[in-house]
Amino acid sequence: MGISFRYYEEKDFLKLEELVFASYAWGNPTWGFSRHEFSLGLHVAWGNVVDNWRHTVGIWEEAGKVVSAVISEGAWNGEAFFLFDSIERQSDRELLERMFHHAETHMSCIPKNYPNKTRFLHLLISPEYDLVKKMAQERGYSLSEDVERSLILPFTGDKFDVVLTEGYTIADGNKTPDFFMSNTHMFSFNYTLPIAETIESGFYNLRKMPGYKPELDLCVLDEEGKPVGIAIIWYDEKMPYCELEPLGVVWWERRKGIARALIYEAANRVMRISPKCRGMLGGDQQFYWDLSFKVETIHETWDWSRKF
């Protein structure tokens, strides 16, 4: 029996998550645990990701077992990611050709108003996927200047010092309502209508994801009990490190040490839960560099386009 194709179904979420967990064995995946859960949880409120996945995500099976997939965040931004059940699976040239074709036909996007009738695709490739990269070159993809760097804060086992302004406190998902997270996210990333009307349902959905842990869903409250900072950590014992997504501080409370306190509190909680966790994956802004996050992996972006 060969490898057969089908479209994504709701029952596949955890099956694909197993591919995600497997990928930590050979590197730092571009499509990691936090991206998988965050995309389905929060992007439902932004881009109807469930229906997007049903129409676009491709899955390949062998003897009833999922062996590879092409997936996106579901935000119609022209990005695609490859998932495999093993590092050796990328050596199946026929399978790779089918995956590339699916990404190009189902996940490429069109610029607004069709200025030049050209579809575009951005394929993010982990450094371990050398054969994927080789085929991208063969198919006419070009290496983009845009890269996605994985920055990790190493855990040494020593507890981080959590410092907050007097009167400010940290609460977790066992105590905070969904709209505390959505309000803080909105005022941190400076968006309003229409997303502001749906983002609360997004955080509600996020808190229902199978990998969500309320004790790792942190919120800083000011003297009046208003939420002014948020951080959610994603971690499973199958991972070598935990992942931060999202982190936000409202615009009027910046540069007061709130984000630092959230990261340090989250790190302490993860180390208490799992001493074997070796660090925290964060963002790629100067703030993370200042907190001693270190570059561990650089993921390349390969661009494709075609007139239609």
Buried (B, 14 or more C-beta within 10 A) or exposed (E): EEBEEEBBEEEBBEBBBBBBBBBBEBBBBBBBBBBBBBBBBBBBBBBBBBEBBBEBBBBBBBEEEBBBBBBBBBBBEBBBBBBBBBBEBBEBEEBBEBBBEBBBEBBBBBEEEEEEEEBBBBBBBBEBBEBBBEBBEEBEBEBEEEEBEBBBBEBEEEEBEBEBBEEBEBBBBEEBBBBBBBBBBBBBEEEEEEBBEEBBBBBBBBBEBEBBBEBBBBBBBBEEEEBBBBBBBBBBEEBBBBBBBBBBBBEEBEEBBBBBBBBBBBBBBBBEBBEEBBBBBBBBEEBBBEBEBEEBBEBBBBBBBEEE
